[in-house]
Amino acid sequence: MLRKQSGLFLTIHQIIDLIIIYGCFTIAYYTKIYLPGDLGGLASQYNYNTLLLIALISFHTSFRLIGIYEPYRQLSLRGVVLKTLKGTLSGTIGMIIIGYLMHFDAVSRLYIIIFFCYSFVALSLFKGILYIILARSRSHDYNIRTILLIGSRQRALDFIKATRKRKSSGYRICGCLETNDQEELVGNRVHESIKIIGTMKRFKELLEQETIDEVVFGIPLKKIENVHEYIYLAEEMGKNVRVLPDFQINKIKYLPQTATVNIEDFLGVTTLSLSSIPENDNALLLKSYIDYVGAFIGLVLLSPLFLLVSLAIKCTSKGPVFFSQERSGLNGRRFKLHKFRTMVVNAEDLREKLIAGNEMDGPVFKIKKDPRITWVGAFLRKTSLDELPQLFNILKGEMSLVGPRPPIPAEVKEYKVWQRRRLSMKPGLTCIWQVSGRNSITFEQWMNMDLEYIDNWTLGLDLKLLLLTVREVTIGGGS
């Protein structure tokens, strides 16, 4: 669900910044004391622990407001240093103002200057090293975002060059699509390894079958017949859409149904961005932090229960304790979901024989009295204890505590277009469906509940769903 950076990484980043500020404050303190002659010493009437707290609050607030914790993908090393300079200067000024209001008006100006210099150098060094590490990791295709580019002419070529020039940004273009009347261009090389992989006829197919995070329209919109339908399709599937402005946007007569529209700078290229997922980055950051902390605490506290369940499974049926299955996560990314095994070892092989007894509509397969389920497995499903190993998936960043349940890839292939938007947020352990009757509701109602969660997401809603989930587990409302 966090679209740009891991919440855990951001939290660690902020903690290290605070540690650096604390260290610089302390070193500046002793530097000022031991300076030679009249330059040395500090006024003794002030509590410097209080001043330190003011500094930490001021710097952290300034860094957040200036955007130091925004993704480094679209910044140069120089840009990172400049942001650090602005943040350090703003934090120092904020500390001075707050200190003055609290009557710390005679604090040594030289001490403030020393503290500022130490902080700027140390923070710039840390962030520079961090920038280089992240840039190199993305250069080696780690933590990338995949783009489908519409168009192959000059505007699209400029965009390709901007992304190739900044390979460290982690953006990768999977290919270009041309208009339907340019079929003869398919297969042509646009720039280096990037080719025209089809016409707009393949648009829906690619969005459904490939992992695509963003769609960029790099062609005059008036050249694409029914362009509003393609934008709507991408929006409906939860894909971020960018349009390289051609000043014809008013002619497509398109109004977003769920997306928010913003003008954004993308690697130096001005784009119009449509996003169908929550835009509250601060709340999303906190959600991610809660996910990691909650999963870690859950694993520690529930470790005795893990042992008991493992013993029960091992002693009552043949086969492994855990069951892993490929699922579709954020924007269709494949990952291995972990559960306690609740069925016989050859359960997947027996599925075809039971398909006629499926009690769920839509592409989901589920039988209330599934003969493949062991008696221990039935208890685990009733209490939802079989889902606990997914706490490991949360720690790996593949899932969240709350979010749409991750589907099987084969089910996703049968989704209607509008149902694919549920993949636009990170999947979770629980969501509205889990606390609203599960098998007693239709598949379409289930999908609508997931989209309702995405469109109305707040931290308060997550807390409510977690509490309702605890109630369901307590009363044995699982399946």
C-alpha positions in Angstrom: 0.0 0.0 0.0 2.8 2.4 0.6 3.4 3.4 -3.0 6.9 4.9 -2.8 8.9 3.8 0.2 8.8 1.2 2.9 7.3 2.6 6.1 9.8 0.7 8.1 12.7 2.3 6.1 11.2 5.8 6.6 10.8 5.2 10.4 14.4 4.0 10.7 15.5 7.0 8.6 13.8 9.4 11.0 15.1 7.7 14.1 18.7 7.9 12.7 18.2 11.6 12.0 17.2 12.2 15.6 20.2 10.3 16.8 22.5 12.4 14.6 20.9 15.6 15.9 21.3 14.4 19.5 25.0 13.5 18.8 25.7 16.9 17.1 24.0 18.8 20.0 26.1 17.0 22.5 29.4 17.4 20.6 28.6 21.1 20.0 28.0 21.5 23.7 31.4 20.1 24.7 33.1 21.9 21.8 31.8 25.2 23.0 32.8 24.5 26.6 36.4 23.6 25.8 37.1 26.4 23.2 40.1 28.4 24.3 40.0 31.7 26.0 36.8 33.8 26.2 35.2 31.7 23.4 34.8 28.7 25.8 32.1 28.0 28.4 28.3 28.2 28.4 25.7 30.0 30.5 24.8 27.8 33.4 21.3 29.2 34.0 19.8 27.1 31.2 18.7 23.5 31.1 20.3 22.2 28.0 18.2 19.0 28.1 15.2 21.1 27.5 17.0 22.9 24.7 17.9 19.5 23.2 14.2 18.5 23.3 13.3 21.7 21.5 16.0 21.0 18.9 14.7 17.5 18.2 11.1 18.7 17.8 12.0 21.6 15.6 14.3 19.7 13.3 11.9 16.8 12.9 9.0 19.1 12.2 11.1 21.1 9.7 12.3 18.0 7.9 8.7 16.7 7.5 7.4 20.1 6.2 10.3 20.6 3.8 9.8 17.0 2.4 13.2 15.5 3.4 11.5 12.2 3.9 9.9 12.1 0.5 11.2 9.4 -1.9 14.7 10.0 -3.3 13.7 8.5 -6.6 13.2 11.8 -8.3 16.0 13.7 -6.6 19.7 14.2 -7.5 22.4 14.0 -4.9 22.7 17.7 -5.1 18.9 18.0 -4.5 19.2 15.8 -1.4 22.0 18.0 0.0 20.1 21.2 -0.7 17.0 19.8 1.0 19.2 18.9 4.0 20.6 22.4 4.1 17.0 23.9 4.0 15.8 21.5 6.7 18.8 22.1 9.0 18.6 25.8 8.6 14.8 25.8 9.2 15.2 23.5 12.2 17.9 25.8 13.7 15.7 28.9 13.2 12.7 27.1 14.7 14.9 26.1 17.7 15.9 29.7 18.2 12.4 31.0 18.0 11.0 28.4 20.4 13.9 29.0 22.7 13.3 32.7 22.7 9.6 32.3 23.5 10.6 30.1 26.4 13.1 32.8 27.5 16.2 30.9 26.4 17.2 34.3 24.9 20.8 34.4 26.0 22.0 31.0 24.6 25.4 31.4 23.0 25.1 32.4 19.3 28.4 30.7 18.7 27.1 27.5 20.2 24.1 27.7 17.8 26.4 28.2 14.8 28.6 25.2 15.9 25.5 23.0 16.3 24.2 24.1 12.9 27.5 23.3 11.2 27.9 19.9 12.8 24.3 19.0 12.1 24.5 20.0 8.4 27.7 18.1 7.8 26.6 15.0 9.6 23.1 14.9 8.2 24.4 15.6 4.6 27.0 12.8 5.0 24.4 10.3 6.2 21.8 11.2 3.6 24.5 11.2 0.8 25.5 7.7 1.7 21.9 6.7 2.0 21.2 8.2 -1.4 24.1 6.3 -3.0 23.0 3.0 -1.5 19.4 3.4 -2.6 20.5 4.6 -6.1 22.8 1.6 -6.6 20.2 -0.9 -5.3 17.6 0.5 -7.8 20.2 0.4 -10.5 20.4 -3.3 -9.9 16.6 -3.6 -10.3 15.7 -3.7 -6.6 12.5 -1.8 -5.5 11.6 -0.8 -9.1 8.3 0.6 -10.5 7.2 -0.5 -13.9 5.8 1.9 -16.5 3.8 1.3 -19.6 4.4 4.1 -22.0 1.8 5.2 -24.6 3.5 6.6 -27.7 6.9 6.3 -29.3 7.6 9.7 -30.9 9.5 12.7 -29.6 7.4 13.4 -26.4 7.6 9.7 -25.4 11.3 9.6 -26.4 12.1 12.6 -24.1 10.4 10.8 -21.3 12.3 7.6 -21.9 15.6 9.5 -22.0 14.7 11.2 -18.7 14.1 7.8 -17.0 17.2 6.2 -18.6 19.3 9.1 -17.5 18.2 8.5 -14.0 18.3 4.7 -13.8 18.9 5.0 -10.1 15.3 6.4 -9.8 14.1 2.8 -10.1 11.6 3.5 -12.9 11.6 0.9 -15.7 9.6 1.2 -18.9 8.4 -2.2 -20.0 7.6 -1.0 -23.5 5.6 1.4 -25.7 2.2 1.1 -27.2 1.2 2.9 -30.4 -2.2 3.9 -31.8 -4.2 1.2 -33.5 -3.5 2.6 -37.0 0.3 2.1 -36.5 0.4 -1.7 -36.4 3.3 -1.8 -38.8 5.5 -0.1 -36.1 5.1 -3.0 -33.6 8.6 -4.5 -32.9 10.5 -1.3 -33.7 13.1 -0.1 -31.3 12.3 3.3 -29.8 15.4 3.8 -27.6 18.1 1.4 -26.6 16.3 -1.8 -25.4 12.8 -0.2 -25.3 10.5 -1.3 -28.1 7.0 -0.9 -29.4 5.3 -4.0 -27.9 1.9 -3.4 -29.5 -0.9 -1.1 -30.2 -3.7 0.2 -27.9 -5.5 -3.1 -28.6 -3.1 -4.7 -26.1 -3.7 -2.0 -23.4 -6.2 -4.0 -21.4 -4.3 -7.3 -21.8 -1.1 -5.8 -20.6 -2.7 -4.2 -17.5 -4.3 -7.5 -16.6 -1.4 -9.8 -17.3 1.7 -7.8 -16.4 2.9 -6.1 -13.3 2.5 -2.4 -14.2 2.6 0.3 -11.6 2.0 3.4 -13.8 0.7 4.3 -17.2 2.2 7.3 -18.9 0.5 8.9 -22.0 3.3 10.4 -24.0 1.3 11.1 -27.1 -1.2 13.9 -28.0 -4.4 12.6 -26.5 -6.4 13.7 -29.6 -4.6 11.0 -31.6 -6.0 8.2 -29.4 -9.5 7.2 -30.3 -11.8 7.1 -27.2 -8.8 8.0 -25.0 -11.1 8.6 -22.1 -12.0 4.9 -22.1 -8.3 3.9 -21.7 -7.7 6.4 -18.9 -10.9 5.2 -17.2 -9.8 1.6 -17.6 -6.4 2.3 -15.9 -8.1 4.3 -13.2 -10.7 1.6 -12.6 -7.9 -1.0 -12.2 -6.1 1.3 -9.6 -3.1 2.1 -11.8 -1.4 5.5 -11.4 -1.8 7.5 -14.6 0.4 10.3 -15.9 -0.2 12.4 -18.9 2.6 14.4 -20.5 0.7 17.7 -21.1 -0.2 18.6 -24.7 -2.6 21.3 -23.6 -5.5 19.2 -25.1 -6.6 17.6 -21.9 -9.8 19.6 -21.9 -10.8 17.9 -25.2 -11.0 14.3 -23.9 -14.1 15.1 -21.9 -13.0 12.9 -19.1 -13.8 13.3 -15.4 -12.1 10.9 -13.0 -14.5 8.7 -11.1 -12.3 7.9 -8.1 -8.8 9.3 -8.8 -7.3 12.5 -7.5 -5.6 14.7 -10.1 -2.3 16.5 -9.5 0.3 18.3 -11.6 3.6 16.7 -10.7 7.3 17.0 -11.6 8.5 13.5 -12.7 12.3 13.3 -13.2 12.2 16.9 -14.5 9.2 16.2 -16.8 5.9 17.9 -16.0 3.1 15.4 -15.8 -0.6 15.3 -15.0 -1.1 12.5 -12.4 -4.2 10.5 -11.6 -4.1 8.3 -8.5 -6.9 6.1 -7.2 -5.4 5.2 -3.8 -5.3 7.3 -0.6 -3.0 10.3 -0.8 -2.4 10.9 2.9 1.3 9.9 3.0 1.7 10.7 6.7 -1.2 8.4 7.7 0.1 5.7 5.3 3.5 6.0 6.9 2.0 5.5 10.3 -0.1 2.6 9.0 3.1 0.9 7.7 4.9 1.5 11.0 1.9 -0.1 12.9 2.1 -3.0 10.5 5.8 -3.8 11.2 5.6 -3.2 14.9 2.3 -5.1 15.3 3.6 -8.1 13.3 6.8 -8.2 15.3 5.0 -7.9 18.7 2.4 -10.5 17.5 5.1 -13.0 16.6 6.9 -12.6 19.9 3.7 -12.8 22.0 2.2 -15.7 20.0 5.4 -17.8 19.7 4.1 -20.3 22.3 0.8 -20.6 20.3 2.8 -21.1 17.1 4.6 -24.0 18.8 1.4 -25.6 20.1 -0.3 -25.3 16.7 2.7 -26.7 14.9 2.8 -29.7 17.3 -1.0 -30.3 16.8 -0.6 -30.3 13.0 2.5 -32.5 13.0 1.0 -35.1 15.4 -2.4 -35.5 13.7 -1.5 -35.5 10.0 1.3 -36.2 7.6 3.0 -33.4 5.9 4.6 -30.0 6.6 3.3 -27.6 9.3 3.1 -24.6 7.0 1.3 -24.3 3.6 2.6 -21.7 1.1 0.7 -20.6 -1.9 1.4 -18.0 -4.6 -0.8 -15.0 -4.3 -1.2 -11.6 -6.1 -0.2 -8.6 -4.0 0.2 -4.9 -4.8 -0.5 -4.3 -8.5 -0.3 -8.0 -9.2 3.1 -8.7 -7.7 3.5 -12.4 -6.9 4.5 -13.6 -3.5 4.3 -16.7 -1.3 1.5 -16.4 1.3 2.1 -18.5 4.4 -0.5 -20.4 6.5 -0.7 -23.2 8.9 -1.6 -26.3 6.9 -5.3 -27.1 7.4 -5.7 -29.7 4.6 -4.3 -33.0 3.6 -1.0 -32.8 1.7 -2.6 -33.5 -1.8 -5.4 -31.0 -1.4 -4.5 -29.1 -4.6 -4.7 -32.3 -6.6 -8.2 -33.1 -5.2 -9.6 -29.7 -6.0 -10.7 -30.6 -9.5 -12.8 -33.4 -8.2 -14.6 -31.0 -5.9 -15.0 -28.0 -8.2 -18.7 -28.8 -8.8 -19.4 -28.4 -5.1 -18.1 -24.8 -5.0 -20.4 -22.7 -2.8 -19.0 -19.3 -3.7 -20.0 -17.4 -6.8 -17.4 -15.7 -9.0 -13.8 -17.1 -9.4 -13.3 -18.0 -5.7 -13.4 -21.7 -4.7 -14.7 -22.6 -1.3 -16.7 -25.4 0.3 -18.0 -25.1 3.8 -17.6 -28.8 4.6 -14.5 -29.4 2.5 -13.4 -33.1 2.9 -9.8 -32.1 2.4 -9.7 -30.2 5.7 -8.2 -32.1 8.7 -10.0 -32.0 12.1 -7.2 -29.8 13.5 -7.5 -27.7 10.3 -11.2 -27.2 10.9 -10.5 -25.7 14.3 -7.7 -23.5 13.0 -10.0 -22.1 10.3 -12.9 -21.6 12.7 -10.7 -19.5 14.9 -8.7 -18.0 12.0 -5.5 -19.2 13.7 -4.4 -20.7 10.3 -3.7 -17.1 9.1 -1.2 -16.2 11.8 2.0 -17.1 9.8 1.1 -14.2 7.5 2.7 -12.0 10.2 5.9 -13.1 8.4 4.5 -11.8 5.1 3.8 -8.4 6.9 7.4 -8.2 8.2 8.6 -8.9 4.6 6.5 -5.9 3.4 4.3 -8.1 1.2 1.1 -7.6 3.3 -0.5 -5.3 5.8 -2.5 -6.0 9.0 -5.6 -4.6 7.3 -6.3 -4.6 3.6 -8.0 -6.6 0.8 -7.3 -10.3 1.1 -4.6 -11.4 -1.5 -6.2 -13.5 -4.3 -4.8 -16.5 -6.2 -3.4 -15.3 -9.6 -5.9 -17.7 -11.4 -8.7 -15.9 -9.7 -7.4 -12.5 -10.7 -7.5 -13.6 -14.4 -11.2 -13.9 -14.1 -11.7 -10.5 -12.4 -13.8 -7.9 -14.1 -11.9 -4.7 -14.8 -13.3 -2.7 -11.9 -12.5 -5.5 -9.5 -8.8 -5.3 -10.3 -8.6 -2.0 -8.4 -8.6 -4.0 -5.2 -5.0 -4.8 -6.1 -4.0 -1.1 -5.9 -3.4 -1.4 -2.2 -1.2 -3.8 -0.2 -3.2 -6.9 0.8 -4.0 -7.5 4.4 -4.8 -10.1 7.1 -8.3 -8.8 7.5 -10.7 -6.3 5.9 -14.4 -5.5 5.8 -15.3 -8.9 4.2 -13.7 -10.8 7.1 -16.0 -9.2 9.6 -19.2 -9.0 7.5 -20.3 -12.6 7.1 -17.7 -14.0 4.7 -19.3 -16.8 2.8 -22.8 -15.5 3.4 -22.2 -12.6 0.9 -21.7 -12.7 -2.8 -18.4 -12.4 -4.6 -19.4 -9.0 -6.1 -20.4 -7.7 -2.6 -17.0 -8.8 -1.4 -15.3 -6.9 -4.2 -17.4 -3.8 -3.4 -16.4 -4.0 0.3 -12.7 -4.0 -0.6 -13.2 -1.0 -2.9 -15.2 0.7 -0.1 -12.2 0.2 2.2 -9.8 1.7 -0.4 -12.0 4.7 -1.1 -12.7 5.5 2.6 -9.5 4.4 4.2 -8.4 6.0 7.5 -6.3 4.8 10.4 -9.6 4.8 12.4 -11.1 2.4 10.0 -8.1 0.1 10.3 -8.5 0.1 14.1 -12.2 -0.6 13.9 -11.6 -3.5 11.6 -8.9 -5.0 13.8 -11.2 -4.8 16.8 -14.0 -6.4 14.9 -11.6 -9.1 13.7 -10.6 -9.9 17.3 -14.3 -10.3 18.1 -14.8 -12.6 15.1 -11.8 -14.8 16.2 -13.1 -14.9 19.8 -16.5 -16.1 18.8 -15.1 -18.4 16.1 -16.5 -16.6 13.1 -14.0 -18.0 10.7 -14.6 -20.5 7.9 
